[in-house]
Amino acid sequence: MTISFNGQITSVSGIPIVDGVHYNLLLNGRQIPSTLLNAPLQRGDTVALELFFRPGGRSQGDTGSDEELQYVEERNYINEDQEDYS
């Protein structure tokens, strides 16, 4: 994930956030605004980033088939115990 100088997410896994590409940021399963990217986390918190691609640059309120909507999800688990990652 790349974050600009003003705190906005500009790309995820090399995919730029442009027209037709949107994201949701989740903390413990709840959607949060990107302005909370610098909020302190607690042990056991789960941070998820859902990346959405809407063909033709359709906005989130547009109706359409769910099959037309594709997404990629990245999850990071915050834990102080390094042995949990092996």
PDB file of N, CA, C and O in Angstrom:
ATOM      1  N   MET A   1       0.855  -1.156   0.000  1.00  0.00           N
ATOM      2  CA  MET A   1       0.000   0.000   0.000  1.00  0.00           C
ATOM      3  C   MET A   1       0.908   1.228   0.000  1.00  0.00           C
ATOM      4  O   MET A   1       1.894   1.287   0.734  1.00  0.00           O
ATOM      5  N   THR A   2       0.558   2.202  -0.832  1.00  0.00           N
ATOM      6  CA  THR A   2       1.288   3.466  -0.893  1.00  0.00           C
ATOM      7  C   THR A   2       0.374   4.578  -0.398  1.00  0.00           C
ATOM      8  O   THR A   2      -0.784   4.681  -0.802  1.00  0.00           O
ATOM      9  N   ILE A   3       0.921   5.407   0.486  1.00  0.00           N
ATOM     10  CA  ILE A   3       0.157   6.513   1.062  1.00  0.00           C
ATOM     11  C   ILE A   3       0.840   7.816   0.671  1.00  0.00           C
ATOM     12  O   ILE A   3       2.060   7.937   0.776  1.00  0.00           O
ATOM     13  N   SER A   4       0.056   8.791   0.223  1.00  0.00           N
ATOM     14  CA  SER A   4       0.607  10.082  -0.198  1.00  0.00           C
ATOM     15  C   SER A   4       0.994  10.926   1.014  1.00  0.00           C
ATOM     16  O   SER A   4       0.718  10.560   2.157  1.00  0.00           O
ATOM     17  N   PHE A   5       1.634  12.057   0.745  1.00  0.00           N
ATOM     18  CA  PHE A   5       2.083  12.955   1.816  1.00  0.00           C
ATOM     19  C   PHE A   5       0.922  13.484   2.652  1.00  0.00           C
ATOM     20  O   PHE A   5       1.115  13.843   3.814  1.00  0.00           O
ATOM     21  N   ASN A   6      -0.295  13.539   2.070  1.00  0.00           N
ATOM     22  CA  ASN A   6      -1.446  14.054   2.821  1.00  0.00           C
ATOM     23  C   ASN A   6      -2.281  12.938   3.453  1.00  0.00           C
ATOM     24  O   ASN A   6      -3.389  13.187   3.929  1.00  0.00           O
ATOM     25  N   GLY A   7      -1.750  11.704   3.461  1.00  0.00           N
ATOM     26  CA  GLY A   7      -2.401  10.608   4.160  1.00  0.00           C
ATOM     27  C   GLY A   7      -3.421   9.823   3.366  1.00  0.00           C
ATOM     28  O   GLY A   7      -4.118   8.981   3.934  1.00  0.00           O
ATOM     29  N   GLN A   8      -3.532  10.070   2.071  1.00  0.00           N
ATOM     30  CA  GLN A   8      -4.487   9.336   1.232  1.00  0.00           C
ATOM     31  C   GLN A   8      -3.820   8.095   0.643  1.00  0.00           C
ATOM     32  O   GLN A   8      -2.644   8.133   0.279  1.00  0.00           O
ATOM     33  N   ILE A   9      -4.566   7.001   0.549  1.00  0.00           N
ATOM     34  CA  ILE A   9      -4.065   5.790  -0.091  1.00  0.00           C
ATOM     35  C   ILE A   9      -4.037   6.040  -1.593  1.00  0.00           C
ATOM     36  O   ILE A   9      -5.056   6.392  -2.187  1.00  0.00           O
ATOM     37  N   THR A  10      -2.866   5.857  -2.211  1.00  0.00           N
ATOM     38  CA  THR A  10      -2.730   6.117  -3.644  1.00  0.00           C
ATOM     39  C   THR A  10      -2.613   4.844  -4.467  1.00  0.00           C
ATOM     40  O   THR A  10      -2.911   4.858  -5.661  1.00  0.00           O
ATOM     41  N   SER A  11      -2.181   3.735  -3.851  1.00  0.00           N
ATOM     42  CA  SER A  11      -2.126   2.461  -4.567  1.00  0.00           C
ATOM     43  C   SER A  11      -2.108   1.310  -3.572  1.00  0.00           C
ATOM     44  O   SER A  11      -1.705   1.463  -2.419  1.00  0.00           O
ATOM     45  N   VAL A  12      -2.558   0.146  -4.055  1.00  0.00           N
ATOM     46  CA  VAL A  12      -2.572  -1.076  -3.248  1.00  0.00           C
ATOM     47  C   VAL A  12      -2.004  -2.193  -4.114  1.00  0.00           C
ATOM     48  O   VAL A  12      -2.530  -2.471  -5.192  1.00  0.00           O
ATOM     49  N   SER A  13      -0.941  -2.830  -3.653  1.00  0.00           N
ATOM     50  CA  SER A  13      -0.278  -3.901  -4.406  1.00  0.00           C
ATOM     51  C   SER A  13       0.031  -3.466  -5.834  1.00  0.00           C
ATOM     52  O   SER A  13      -0.098  -4.253  -6.772  1.00  0.00           O
ATOM     53  N   GLY A  14       0.438  -2.210  -5.993  1.00  0.00           N
ATOM     54  CA  GLY A  14       0.792  -1.686  -7.303  1.00  0.00           C
ATOM     55  C   GLY A  14      -0.379  -1.210  -8.139  1.00  0.00           C
ATOM     56  O   GLY A  14      -0.173  -0.691  -9.236  1.00  0.00           O
ATOM     57  N   ILE A  15      -1.607  -1.370  -7.653  1.00  0.00           N
ATOM     58  CA  ILE A  15      -2.801  -0.932  -8.380  1.00  0.00           C
ATOM     59  C   ILE A  15      -3.143   0.482  -7.923  1.00  0.00           C
ATOM     60  O   ILE A  15      -3.460   0.685  -6.751  1.00  0.00           O
ATOM     61  N   PRO A  16      -3.084   1.475  -8.832  1.00  0.00           N
ATOM     62  CA  PRO A  16      -3.379   2.850  -8.430  1.00  0.00           C
ATOM     63  C   PRO A  16      -4.861   3.048  -8.113  1.00  0.00           C
ATOM     64  O   PRO A  16      -5.727   2.446  -8.747  1.00  0.00           O
ATOM     65  N   ILE A  17      -5.137   3.891  -7.134  1.00  0.00           N
ATOM     66  CA  ILE A  17      -6.513   4.245  -6.791  1.00  0.00           C
ATOM     67  C   ILE A  17      -6.920   5.385  -7.728  1.00  0.00           C
ATOM     68  O   ILE A  17      -6.589   6.547  -7.492  1.00  0.00           O
ATOM     69  N   VAL A  18      -7.637   5.035  -8.784  1.00  0.00           N
ATOM     70  CA  VAL A  18      -8.084   5.983  -9.809  1.00  0.00           C
ATOM     71  C   VAL A  18      -9.562   5.723 -10.072  1.00  0.00           C
ATOM     72  O   VAL A  18     -10.175   4.899  -9.392  1.00  0.00           O
ATOM     73  N   ASP A  19     -10.144   6.422 -11.058  1.00  0.00           N
ATOM     74  CA  ASP A  19     -11.546   6.191 -11.413  1.00  0.00           C
ATOM     75  C   ASP A  19     -11.787   4.707 -11.645  1.00  0.00           C
ATOM     76  O   ASP A  19     -11.042   4.059 -12.380  1.00  0.00           O
ATOM     77  N   GLY A  20     -12.817   4.178 -11.024  1.00  0.00           N
ATOM     78  CA  GLY A  20     -13.163   2.772 -11.170  1.00  0.00           C
ATOM     79  C   GLY A  20     -12.523   1.867 -10.135  1.00  0.00           C
ATOM     80  O   GLY A  20     -12.904   0.702 -10.028  1.00  0.00           O
ATOM     81  N   VAL A  21     -11.560   2.367  -9.369  1.00  0.00           N
ATOM     82  CA  VAL A  21     -10.908   1.583  -8.314  1.00  0.00           C
ATOM     83  C   VAL A  21     -11.199   2.276  -6.989  1.00  0.00           C
ATOM     84  O   VAL A  21     -10.857   3.444  -6.803  1.00  0.00           O
ATOM     85  N   HIS A  22     -11.823   1.561  -6.079  1.00  0.00           N
ATOM     86  CA  HIS A  22     -12.213   2.108  -4.780  1.00  0.00           C
ATOM     87  C   HIS A  22     -11.763   1.143  -3.692  1.00  0.00           C
ATOM     88  O   HIS A  22     -11.431  -0.007  -3.979  1.00  0.00           O
ATOM     89  N   TYR A  23     -11.750   1.601  -2.455  1.00  0.00           N
ATOM     90  CA  TYR A  23     -11.344   0.730  -1.352  1.00  0.00           C
ATOM     91  C   TYR A  23     -12.184   1.005  -0.115  1.00  0.00           C
ATOM     92  O   TYR A  23     -12.754   2.083   0.053  1.00  0.00           O
ATOM     93  N   ASN A  24     -12.241   0.001   0.737  1.00  0.00           N
ATOM     94  CA  ASN A  24     -12.807   0.123   2.078  1.00  0.00           C
ATOM     95  C   ASN A  24     -11.710  -0.254   3.051  1.00  0.00           C
ATOM     96  O   ASN A  24     -10.997  -1.236   2.839  1.00  0.00           O
ATOM     97  N   LEU A  25     -11.571   0.505   4.100  1.00  0.00           N
ATOM     98  CA  LEU A  25     -10.631   0.224   5.165  1.00  0.00           C
ATOM     99  C   LEU A  25     -11.443  -0.244   6.362  1.00  0.00           C
ATOM    100  O   LEU A  25     -12.387   0.427   6.781  1.00  0.00           O
ATOM    101  N   LEU A  26     -11.070  -1.411   6.917  1.00  0.00           N
ATOM    102  CA  LEU A  26     -11.829  -1.993   8.023  1.00  0.00           C
ATOM    103  C   LEU A  26     -10.925  -2.210   9.231  1.00  0.00           C
ATOM    104  O   LEU A  26      -9.788  -2.662   9.094  1.00  0.00           O
ATOM    105  N   LEU A  27     -11.433  -1.888  10.398  1.00  0.00           N
ATOM    106  CA  LEU A  27     -10.755  -2.163  11.659  1.00  0.00           C
ATOM    107  C   LEU A  27     -11.689  -3.034  12.478  1.00  0.00           C
ATOM    108  O   LEU A  27     -12.788  -2.613  12.839  1.00  0.00           O
ATOM    109  N   ASN A  28     -11.247  -4.250  12.769  1.00  0.00           N
ATOM    110  CA  ASN A  28     -12.059  -5.225  13.505  1.00  0.00           C
ATOM    111  C   ASN A  28     -13.430  -5.419  12.854  1.00  0.00           C
ATOM    112  O   ASN A  28     -14.445  -5.536  13.541  1.00  0.00           O
ATOM    113  N   GLY A  29     -13.445  -5.452  11.521  1.00  0.00           N
ATOM    114  CA  GLY A  29     -14.674  -5.718  10.783  1.00  0.00           C
ATOM    115  C   GLY A  29     -15.561  -4.517  10.539  1.00  0.00           C
ATOM    116  O   GLY A  29     -16.590  -4.636   9.873  1.00  0.00           O
ATOM    117  N   ARG A  30     -15.185  -3.359  11.063  1.00  0.00           N
ATOM    118  CA  ARG A  30     -15.989  -2.145  10.882  1.00  0.00           C
ATOM    119  C   ARG A  30     -15.278  -1.191   9.933  1.00  0.00           C
ATOM    120  O   ARG A  30     -14.069  -0.980  10.036  1.00  0.00           O
ATOM    121  N   GLN A  31     -16.034  -0.623   9.016  1.00  0.00           N
ATOM    122  CA  GLN A  31     -15.456   0.319   8.067  1.00  0.00           C
ATOM    123  C   GLN A  31     -15.057   1.600   8.788  1.00  0.00           C
ATOM    124  O   GLN A  31     -15.814   2.140   9.594  1.00  0.00           O
ATOM    125  N   ILE A  32     -13.840   2.080   8.479  1.00  0.00           N
ATOM    126  CA  ILE A  32     -13.348   3.329   9.059  1.00  0.00           C
ATOM    127  C   ILE A  32     -12.849   4.229   7.928  1.00  0.00           C
ATOM    128  O   ILE A  32     -12.498   3.732   6.858  1.00  0.00           O
ATOM    129  N   PRO A  33     -12.811   5.544   8.150  1.00  0.00           N
ATOM    130  CA  PRO A  33     -12.279   6.446   7.123  1.00  0.00           C
ATOM    131  C   PRO A  33     -10.755   6.356   7.068  1.00  0.00           C
ATOM    132  O   PRO A  33     -10.112   5.993   8.053  1.00  0.00           O
ATOM    133  N   SER A  34     -10.191   6.686   5.924  1.00  0.00           N
ATOM    134  CA  SER A  34      -8.734   6.624   5.773  1.00  0.00           C
ATOM    135  C   SER A  34      -8.024   7.627   6.676  1.00  0.00           C
ATOM    136  O   SER A  34      -6.819   7.505   6.900  1.00  0.00           O
ATOM    137  N   THR A  35      -8.743   8.608   7.194  1.00  0.00           N
ATOM    138  CA  THR A  35      -8.133   9.572   8.117  1.00  0.00           C
ATOM    139  C   THR A  35      -7.704   8.912   9.424  1.00  0.00           C
ATOM    140  O   THR A  35      -6.942   9.501  10.191  1.00  0.00           O
ATOM    141  N   LEU A  36      -8.186   7.694   9.686  1.00  0.00           N
ATOM    142  CA  LEU A  36      -7.805   6.974  10.907  1.00  0.00           C
ATOM    143  C   LEU A  36      -6.648   6.003  10.679  1.00  0.00           C
ATOM    144  O   LEU A  36      -6.384   5.147  11.524  1.00  0.00           O
ATOM    145  N   LEU A  37      -5.954   6.130   9.541  1.00  0.00           N
ATOM    146  CA  LEU A  37      -4.819   5.246   9.265  1.00  0.00           C
ATOM    147  C   LEU A  37      -3.730   5.346  10.325  1.00  0.00           C
ATOM    148  O   LEU A  37      -3.008   4.377  10.555  1.00  0.00           O
ATOM    149  N   ASN A  38      -3.601   6.486  10.966  1.00  0.00           N
ATOM    150  CA  ASN A  38      -2.557   6.661  11.982  1.00  0.00           C
ATOM    151  C   ASN A  38      -3.070   6.408  13.399  1.00  0.00           C
ATOM    152  O   ASN A  38      -2.362   6.695  14.365  1.00  0.00           O
ATOM    153  N   ALA A  39      -4.275   5.881  13.542  1.00  0.00           N
ATOM    154  CA  ALA A  39      -4.832   5.596  14.870  1.00  0.00           C
ATOM    155  C   ALA A  39      -4.053   4.454  15.521  1.00  0.00           C
ATOM    156  O   ALA A  39      -3.637   3.519  14.836  1.00  0.00           O
ATOM    157  N   PRO A  40      -3.853   4.523  16.836  1.00  0.00           N
ATOM    158  CA  PRO A  40      -3.147   3.435  17.516  1.00  0.00           C
ATOM    159  C   PRO A  40      -3.968   2.151  17.487  1.00  0.00           C
ATOM    160  O   PRO A  40      -5.196   2.183  17.556  1.00  0.00           O
ATOM    161  N   LEU A  41      -3.276   1.030  17.383  1.00  0.00           N
ATOM    162  CA  LEU A  41      -3.925  -0.280  17.364  1.00  0.00           C
ATOM    163  C   LEU A  41      -3.656  -1.001  18.670  1.00  0.00           C
ATOM    164  O   LEU A  41      -2.663  -0.740  19.350  1.00  0.00           O
ATOM    165  N   GLN A  42      -4.544  -1.903  19.005  1.00  0.00           N
ATOM    166  CA  GLN A  42      -4.400  -2.725  20.198  1.00  0.00           C
ATOM    167  C   GLN A  42      -4.004  -4.138  19.782  1.00  0.00           C
ATOM    168  O   GLN A  42      -4.273  -4.554  18.655  1.00  0.00           O
ATOM    169  N   ARG A  43      -3.380  -4.858  20.666  1.00  0.00           N
ATOM    170  CA  ARG A  43      -3.032  -6.250  20.409  1.00  0.00           C
ATOM    171  C   ARG A  43      -4.299  -7.013  20.031  1.00  0.00           C
ATOM    172  O   ARG A  43      -5.320  -6.902  20.709  1.00  0.00           O
ATOM    173  N   GLY A  44      -4.232  -7.788  18.948  1.00  0.00           N
ATOM    174  CA  GLY A  44      -5.375  -8.570  18.495  1.00  0.00           C
ATOM    175  C   GLY A  44      -6.277  -7.854  17.506  1.00  0.00           C
ATOM    176  O   GLY A  44      -7.197  -8.467  16.965  1.00  0.00           O
ATOM    177  N   ASP A  45      -6.034  -6.557  17.251  1.00  0.00           N
ATOM    178  CA  ASP A  45      -6.832  -5.833  16.256  1.00  0.00           C
ATOM    179  C   ASP A  45      -6.600  -6.423  14.871  1.00  0.00           C
ATOM    180  O   ASP A  45      -5.514  -6.915  14.567  1.00  0.00           O
ATOM    181  N   THR A  46      -7.618  -6.368  14.050  1.00  0.00           N
ATOM    182  CA  THR A  46      -7.533  -6.825  12.667  1.00  0.00           C
ATOM    183  C   THR A  46      -7.786  -5.640  11.750  1.00  0.00           C
ATOM    184  O   THR A  46      -8.796  -4.946  11.871  1.00  0.00           O
ATOM    185  N   VAL A  47      -6.853  -5.421  10.832  1.00  0.00           N
ATOM    186  CA  VAL A  47      -6.989  -4.360   9.839  1.00  0.00           C
ATOM    187  C   VAL A  47      -7.150  -5.027   8.486  1.00  0.00           C
ATOM    188  O   VAL A  47      -6.362  -5.901   8.124  1.00  0.00           O
ATOM    189  N   ALA A  48      -8.171  -4.619   7.734  1.00  0.00           N
ATOM    190  CA  ALA A  48      -8.407  -5.181   6.401  1.00  0.00           C
ATOM    191  C   ALA A  48      -8.585  -4.046   5.406  1.00  0.00           C
ATOM    192  O   ALA A  48      -9.124  -2.987   5.730  1.00  0.00           O
ATOM    193  N   LEU A  49      -8.125  -4.290   4.206  1.00  0.00           N
ATOM    194  CA  LEU A  49      -8.292  -3.336   3.118  1.00  0.00           C
ATOM    195  C   LEU A  49      -8.942  -4.080   1.962  1.00  0.00           C
ATOM    196  O   LEU A  49      -8.367  -5.024   1.422  1.00  0.00           O
ATOM    197  N   GLU A  50     -10.136  -3.656   1.585  1.00  0.00           N
ATOM    198  CA  GLU A  50     -10.848  -4.258   0.463  1.00  0.00           C
ATOM    199  C   GLU A  50     -10.691  -3.337  -0.736  1.00  0.00           C
ATOM    200  O   GLU A  50     -10.980  -2.142  -0.661  1.00  0.00           O
ATOM    201  N   LEU A  51     -10.235  -3.901  -1.829  1.00  0.00           N
ATOM    202  CA  LEU A  51     -10.019  -3.129  -3.044  1.00  0.00           C
ATOM    203  C   LEU A  51     -11.070  -3.539  -4.058  1.00  0.00           C
ATOM    204  O   LEU A  51     -11.216  -4.724  -4.356  1.00  0.00           O
ATOM    205  N   PHE A  52     -11.809  -2.564  -4.596  1.00  0.00           N
ATOM    206  CA  PHE A  52     -12.907  -2.824  -5.525  1.00  0.00           C
ATOM    207  C   PHE A  52     -12.590  -2.254  -6.896  1.00  0.00           C
ATOM    208  O   PHE A  52     -12.053  -1.153  -7.016  1.00  0.00           O
ATOM    209  N   PHE A  53     -12.926  -3.008  -7.919  1.00  0.00           N
ATOM    210  CA  PHE A  53     -12.806  -2.531  -9.298  1.00  0.00           C
ATOM    211  C   PHE A  53     -14.198  -2.475  -9.896  1.00  0.00           C
ATOM    212  O   PHE A  53     -14.906  -3.482  -9.934  1.00  0.00           O
ATOM    213  N   ARG A  54     -14.589  -1.300 -10.363  1.00  0.00           N
ATOM    214  CA  ARG A  54     -15.889  -1.121 -11.000  1.00  0.00           C
ATOM    215  C   ARG A  54     -15.648  -0.763 -12.460  1.00  0.00           C
ATOM    216  O   ARG A  54     -15.230   0.354 -12.763  1.00  0.00           O
ATOM    217  N   PRO A  55     -15.910  -1.707 -13.372  1.00  0.00           N
ATOM    218  CA  PRO A  55     -15.682  -1.443 -14.796  1.00  0.00           C
ATOM    219  C   PRO A  55     -16.406  -0.184 -15.254  1.00  0.00           C
ATOM    220  O   PRO A  55     -17.542   0.070 -14.853  1.00  0.00           O
ATOM    221  N   GLY A  56     -15.749   0.591 -16.085  1.00  0.00           N
ATOM    222  CA  GLY A  56     -16.356   1.801 -16.620  1.00  0.00           C
ATOM    223  C   GLY A  56     -16.406   2.943 -15.629  1.00  0.00           C
ATOM    224  O   GLY A  56     -17.042   3.962 -15.900  1.00  0.00           O
ATOM    225  N   GLY A  57     -15.748   2.800 -14.483  1.00  0.00           N
ATOM    226  CA  GLY A  57     -15.707   3.878 -13.501  1.00  0.00           C
ATOM    227  C   GLY A  57     -17.027   4.129 -12.799  1.00  0.00           C
ATOM    228  O   GLY A  57     -17.268   5.233 -12.311  1.00  0.00           O
ATOM    229  N   ARG A  58     -17.900   3.105 -12.740  1.00  0.00           N
ATOM    230  CA  ARG A  58     -19.198   3.287 -12.077  1.00  0.00           C
ATOM    231  C   ARG A  58     -18.987   3.645 -10.621  1.00  0.00           C
ATOM    232  O   ARG A  58     -18.058   3.155  -9.979  1.00  0.00           O
ATOM    233  N   SER A  59     -19.844   4.495 -10.106  1.00  0.00           N
ATOM    234  CA  SER A  59     -19.744   4.881  -8.702  1.00  0.00           C
ATOM    235  C   SER A  59     -20.350   3.793  -7.828  1.00  0.00           C
ATOM    236  O   SER A  59     -21.034   2.898  -8.324  1.00  0.00           O
ATOM    237  N   GLN A  60     -20.100   3.875  -6.539  1.00  0.00           N
ATOM    238  CA  GLN A  60     -20.526   2.837  -5.609  1.00  0.00           C
ATOM    239  C   GLN A  60     -22.039   2.701  -5.545  1.00  0.00           C
ATOM    240  O   GLN A  60     -22.533   1.613  -5.252  1.00  0.00           O
ATOM    241  N   GLY A  61     -22.795   3.766  -5.808  1.00  0.00           N
ATOM    242  CA  GLY A  61     -24.245   3.711  -5.732  1.00  0.00           C
ATOM    243  C   GLY A  61     -24.902   3.135  -6.972  1.00  0.00           C
ATOM    244  O   GLY A  61     -26.101   2.856  -6.958  1.00  0.00           O
ATOM    245  N   ASP A  62     -24.141   2.951  -8.047  1.00  0.00           N
ATOM    246  CA  ASP A  62     -24.719   2.414  -9.279  1.00  0.00           C
ATOM    247  C   ASP A  62     -25.152   0.974  -9.082  1.00  0.00           C
ATOM    248  O   ASP A  62     -24.511   0.208  -8.362  1.00  0.00           O
ATOM    249  N   THR A  63     -26.260   0.615  -9.740  1.00  0.00           N
ATOM    250  CA  THR A  63     -26.719  -0.759  -9.660  1.00  0.00           C
ATOM    251  C   THR A  63     -26.095  -1.564 -10.777  1.00  0.00           C
ATOM    252  O   THR A  63     -25.714  -1.026 -11.817  1.00  0.00           O
ATOM    253  N   GLY A  64     -25.999  -2.831 -10.553  1.00  0.00           N
ATOM    254  CA  GLY A  64     -25.426  -3.721 -11.555  1.00  0.00           C
ATOM    255  C   GLY A  64     -25.259  -5.094 -10.970  1.00  0.00           C
ATOM    256  O   GLY A  64     -25.505  -5.310  -9.783  1.00  0.00           O
ATOM    257  N   SER A  65     -24.852  -5.999 -11.780  1.00  0.00           N
ATOM    258  CA  SER A  65     -24.660  -7.378 -11.360  1.00  0.00           C
ATOM    259  C   SER A  65     -23.466  -7.488 -10.420  1.00  0.00           C
ATOM    260  O   SER A  65     -22.442  -6.836 -10.627  1.00  0.00           O
ATOM    261  N   ASP A  66     -23.602  -8.313  -9.389  1.00  0.00           N
ATOM    262  CA  ASP A  66     -22.483  -8.553  -8.479  1.00  0.00           C
ATOM    263  C   ASP A  66     -21.322  -9.218  -9.207  1.00  0.00           C
ATOM    264  O   ASP A  66     -20.171  -9.088  -8.791  1.00  0.00           O
ATOM    265  N   GLU A  67     -21.621  -9.930 -10.295  1.00  0.00           N
ATOM    266  CA  GLU A  67     -20.567 -10.595 -11.049  1.00  0.00           C
ATOM    267  C   GLU A  67     -19.651  -9.582 -11.724  1.00  0.00           C
ATOM    268  O   GLU A  67     -18.502  -9.901 -12.030  1.00  0.00           O
ATOM    269  N   GLU A  68     -20.143  -8.359 -11.962  1.00  0.00           N
ATOM    270  CA  GLU A  68     -19.326  -7.334 -12.593  1.00  0.00           C
ATOM    271  C   GLU A  68     -18.359  -6.694 -11.609  1.00  0.00           C
ATOM    272  O   GLU A  68     -17.402  -6.037 -12.020  1.00  0.00           O
ATOM    273  N   LEU A  69     -18.594  -6.876 -10.328  1.00  0.00           N
ATOM    274  CA  LEU A  69     -17.781  -6.251  -9.293  1.00  0.00           C
ATOM    275  C   LEU A  69     -16.717  -7.239  -8.835  1.00  0.00           C
ATOM    276  O   LEU A  69     -17.029  -8.358  -8.429  1.00  0.00           O
ATOM    277  N   GLN A  70     -15.469  -6.820  -8.904  1.00  0.00           N
ATOM    278  CA  GLN A  70     -14.368  -7.670  -8.483  1.00  0.00           C
ATOM    279  C   GLN A  70     -13.685  -6.985  -7.309  1.00  0.00           C
ATOM    280  O   GLN A  70     -13.659  -5.757  -7.233  1.00  0.00           O
ATOM    281  N   TYR A  71     -13.135  -7.771  -6.400  1.00  0.00           N
ATOM    282  CA  TYR A  71     -12.407  -7.153  -5.295  1.00  0.00           C
ATOM    283  C   TYR A  71     -11.248  -8.022  -4.849  1.00  0.00           C
ATOM    284  O   TYR A  71     -11.232  -9.237  -5.050  1.00  0.00           O
ATOM    285  N   VAL A  72     -10.288  -7.363  -4.241  1.00  0.00           N
ATOM    286  CA  VAL A  72      -9.123  -8.012  -3.664  1.00  0.00           C
ATOM    287  C   VAL A  72      -9.095  -7.574  -2.212  1.00  0.00           C
ATOM    288  O   VAL A  72      -9.357  -6.410  -1.909  1.00  0.00           O
ATOM    289  N   GLU A  73      -8.785  -8.482  -1.325  1.00  0.00           N
ATOM    290  CA  GLU A  73      -8.767  -8.137   0.091  1.00  0.00           C
ATOM    291  C   GLU A  73      -7.399  -8.452   0.667  1.00  0.00           C
ATOM    292  O   GLU A  73      -6.852  -9.531   0.438  1.00  0.00           O
ATOM    293  N   GLU A  74      -6.850  -7.507   1.415  1.00  0.00           N
ATOM    294  CA  GLU A  74      -5.608  -7.715   2.144  1.00  0.00           C
ATOM    295  C   GLU A  74      -5.935  -7.654   3.624  1.00  0.00           C
ATOM    296  O   GLU A  74      -6.647  -6.754   4.068  1.00  0.00           O
ATOM    297  N   ARG A  75      -5.424  -8.600   4.385  1.00  0.00           N
ATOM    298  CA  ARG A  75      -5.649  -8.588   5.828  1.00  0.00           C
ATOM    299  C   ARG A  75      -4.303  -8.608   6.541  1.00  0.00           C
ATOM    300  O   ARG A  75      -3.385  -9.332   6.155  1.00  0.00           O
ATOM    301  N   ASN A  76      -4.210  -7.808   7.575  1.00  0.00           N
ATOM    302  CA  ASN A  76      -3.031  -7.781   8.422  1.00  0.00           C
ATOM    303  C   ASN A  76      -3.506  -7.953   9.853  1.00  0.00           C
ATOM    304  O   ASN A  76      -4.431  -7.272  10.294  1.00  0.00           O
ATOM    305  N   TYR A  77      -2.872  -8.860  10.572  1.00  0.00           N
ATOM    306  CA  TYR A  77      -3.238  -9.111  11.954  1.00  0.00           C
ATOM    307  C   TYR A  77      -2.157  -8.520  12.848  1.00  0.00           C
ATOM    308  O   TYR A  77      -0.976  -8.836  12.702  1.00  0.00           O
ATOM    309  N   ILE A  78      -2.566  -7.670  13.765  1.00  0.00           N
ATOM    310  CA  ILE A  78      -1.632  -6.993  14.654  1.00  0.00           C
ATOM    311  C   ILE A  78      -1.464  -7.849  15.903  1.00  0.00           C
ATOM    312  O   ILE A  78      -2.423  -8.103  16.632  1.00  0.00           O
ATOM    313  N   ASN A  79      -0.229  -8.289  16.137  1.00  0.00           N
ATOM    314  CA  ASN A  79       0.049  -9.144  17.275  1.00  0.00           C
ATOM    315  C   ASN A  79       1.498  -8.917  17.678  1.00  0.00           C
ATOM    316  O   ASN A  79       2.377  -8.868  16.818  1.00  0.00           O
ATOM    317  N   GLU A  80       1.755  -8.782  18.948  1.00  0.00           N
ATOM    318  CA  GLU A  80       3.112  -8.510  19.410  1.00  0.00           C
ATOM    319  C   GLU A  80       3.985  -9.758  19.441  1.00  0.00           C
ATOM    320  O   GLU A  80       5.210  -9.639  19.460  1.00  0.00           O
ATOM    321  N   ASP A  81       3.396 -10.951  19.449  1.00  0.00           N
ATOM    322  CA  ASP A  81       4.165 -12.187  19.526  1.00  0.00           C
ATOM    323  C   ASP A  81       4.647 -12.584  18.138  1.00  0.00           C
ATOM    324  O   ASP A  81       3.849 -13.011  17.304  1.00  0.00           O
ATOM    325  N   GLN A  82       5.946 -12.446  17.883  1.00  0.00           N
ATOM    326  CA  GLN A  82       6.505 -12.754  16.571  1.00  0.00           C
ATOM    327  C   GLN A  82       6.381 -14.237  16.225  1.00  0.00           C
ATOM    328  O   GLN A  82       6.267 -14.578  15.047  1.00  0.00           O
ATOM    329  N   GLU A  83       6.401 -15.132  17.227  1.00  0.00           N
ATOM    330  CA  GLU A  83       6.310 -16.561  16.929  1.00  0.00           C
ATOM    331  C   GLU A  83       4.957 -16.939  16.337  1.00  0.00           C
ATOM    332  O   GLU A  83       4.828 -18.012  15.747  1.00  0.00           O
ATOM    333  N   ASP A  84       3.942 -16.083  16.479  1.00  0.00           N
ATOM    334  CA  ASP A  84       2.634 -16.357  15.892  1.00  0.00           C
ATOM    335  C   ASP A  84       2.666 -16.265  14.377  1.00  0.00           C
ATOM    336  O   ASP A  84       1.752 -16.760  13.717  1.00  0.00           O
ATOM    337  N   TYR A  85       3.697 -15.643  13.804  1.00  0.00           N
ATOM    338  CA  TYR A  85       3.774 -15.449  12.360  1.00  0.00           C
ATOM    339  C   TYR A  85       4.484 -16.593  11.652  1.00  0.00           C
ATOM    340  O   TYR A  85       4.483 -16.638  10.422  1.00  0.00           O
ATOM    341  N   SER A  86       5.087 -17.514  12.387  1.00  0.00           N
ATOM    342  CA  SER A  86       5.839 -18.593  11.740  1.00  0.00           C
ATOM    343  C   SER A  86       4.971 -19.777  11.410  1.00  0.00           C
ATOM    344  O   SER A  86       5.459 -20.766  10.862  1.00  0.00           O
TER     345      SER A  86
END
